[in-house]
Amino acid sequence: MNDTRASISARVSRVTTRTIQEMKDSGETIACLTAYDFLFARLLDEAGVDIILVGDSLSNVFQGNSTTLPVTLDEMIYHTKIVSNIVRHAMVITDLPFMSYQVTVEEAFRNAGRVMKETNALGVKIEGGERVAKVVEKISGEGIPIIGHIGLMPQSILKYGGYRPRGTSEEEAQALIRDALILEEAGAFAIVLEKIPASLGRTITEKLRIPTIGIGAGPYCSGQILVTPDMLGLFEDFRPRFVRRYANLAEDISRAVRQYVADVKTGAFPTQAESY
Ligand code: KIV
């Protein structure tokens, strides 16, 4: 990253939709991660993450469910409040969970509004292309920043029957390009592209004015996002190749806890110095 690139996010006290667009326009890559609690949200914010997503991956990595479908709007609101309360710099975005925006446009808007009123989040994210265009138009039209999410959409995983990459055929690729353009037109301020070929990530990024945020979508997107417990090696149940491991926290924690248990059992903890 050169000096000009480093400056945009660093020079604002709070990252907003405008900062995100300026980053795309100037070629500064947007760094995004997920958080669900106070401790991680603070660490991520202090480390310079631009967007902190309270993802519905909460369902997998926090609640232990096998899909994102079970997490509720109330649970998303609970975690988002905790994250928003501690984050000072990053833009906090919340996923609208499954069944909170699919029934009617009005219900989607009411739920997005509830998230904004109750959590101090700075925007919401929903999955889908053309089929959610009216929802995006309403939510954005009423002044709520909204991010789209296309490609692999975890809320539809049961329909697709697996986590294979999307957009690998010409027909699917064209449909995704069309979806991205429709979401931009509807008022999305960014679009997450999940698990699609790098070349398609590049094509979509070049066709859009707004930024793309890739997860398994190659190096040409305007930003990148990973699920934090995946990249820290804390959640080991699932390891797609797009996850780069920056730490092995599960191993570190397990080693530390085993040592603690052994020390307690042998009397090595606490010592006199650790006592009053
Ligand atoms: O829920 C989530 O964490 C997400 C990211 C994978 C983009 O949607």
Residues whose N, C-alpha, C, O or C-beta is under 5 A from the ligand:
A	BS01	KIV	T34 G55 D56 S57 V192 I225 V227
